[in-house]
Amino acid sequence: MDWYSRYVLAWTLSNTLDVYFCADGLEKSLSSTKPEIFNTDQGSQFTSSEFTKLLLDNDVKISMDSKGRAIGDIFIERLWH
């Protein structure tokens, strides 16, 4: 989701949050647009070398919320509300 426009760039659905599922969703979004900054929480799927390599290979800066930040996913939570 683009935080400025609140536009959904890509989405996938899985009952796990493994790195391959998340990387697939990232690849789908990068095929249509390339953000300057990509923000996530510090989950292991987002800090993995596979996921961060996709961002770095596309010259996207990585931003991560601090641990315990309760409102980090507020836009996604509102989307699914």
C-alpha positions as CSV (number, residue, x, y, z in Angstrom):
1,M,0.0,0.0,0.0
2,D,1.3,3.4,-0.9
3,W,1.1,5.4,2.3
4,Y,0.6,8.7,0.6
5,S,-2.3,7.8,-1.7
6,R,-3.5,4.8,0.3
7,Y,-3.6,2.9,-3.1
8,V,-3.1,-0.9,-2.9
9,L,-0.1,-1.7,-5.2
10,A,-0.3,-5.5,-4.9
11,W,-1.6,-8.1,-2.5
12,T,-1.3,-11.8,-1.9
13,L,-3.0,-14.1,0.6
14,S,-1.4,-16.9,2.6
15,N,-1.9,-18.6,6.0
16,T,1.8,-18.1,6.7
17,L,4.2,-15.2,6.7
18,D,7.2,-16.9,5.3
19,V,9.8,-15.0,3.4
20,Y,8.9,-16.5,0.0
21,F,5.3,-15.5,0.3
22,C,6.3,-12.0,1.3
23,A,9.0,-11.8,-1.4
24,D,6.4,-12.8,-4.0
25,G,4.1,-10.0,-3.0
26,L,7.0,-7.5,-3.1
27,E,8.0,-8.7,-6.6
28,K,4.5,-8.1,-7.8
29,S,4.4,-4.6,-6.4
30,L,7.9,-3.8,-7.8
31,S,6.7,-4.9,-11.3
32,S,4.2,-2.0,-11.4
33,T,6.0,0.7,-9.4
34,K,9.2,1.4,-7.6
35,P,9.0,3.3,-4.3
36,E,11.8,5.5,-2.9
37,I,11.3,4.0,0.6
38,F,9.7,0.7,1.7
39,N,8.5,0.5,5.3
40,T,7.8,-2.7,7.3
41,D,7.9,-3.9,10.8
42,Q,10.9,-6.0,12.0
43,G,9.4,-9.4,11.3
44,S,11.9,-12.1,10.3
45,Q,10.3,-12.3,6.8
46,F,11.1,-8.6,6.2
47,T,14.6,-8.7,7.7
48,S,15.6,-11.8,5.8
49,S,18.4,-11.5,3.2
50,E,16.0,-12.7,0.4
51,F,13.5,-9.9,1.1
52,T,16.0,-7.1,1.7
53,K,18.1,-8.1,-1.4
54,L,15.0,-7.5,-3.6
55,L,14.7,-4.0,-2.2
56,L,18.4,-3.2,-2.4
57,D,18.6,-4.6,-6.0
58,N,15.9,-2.2,-7.0
59,D,17.5,0.8,-5.3
60,V,14.7,1.1,-2.7
61,K,15.6,2.5,0.8
62,I,14.5,0.3,3.7
63,S,12.7,1.7,6.7
64,M,11.6,-0.4,9.6
65,D,9.4,0.5,12.6
66,S,10.8,0.1,16.0
67,K,9.9,-2.9,18.1
68,G,6.6,-2.7,19.9
69,R,5.2,0.1,17.8
70,A,1.5,-0.5,18.0
71,I,0.4,1.7,15.1
72,G,2.9,0.6,12.5
73,D,0.4,-1.3,10.5
74,I,-2.5,1.1,10.9
75,F,-3.2,1.7,7.2
76,I,-3.3,-2.1,6.4
77,E,-5.5,-2.7,9.5
78,R,-7.9,-0.1,8.3
79,L,-7.9,-1.6,4.8
80,W,-9.0,-5.0,6.1
81,H,-11.5,-3.5,8.7
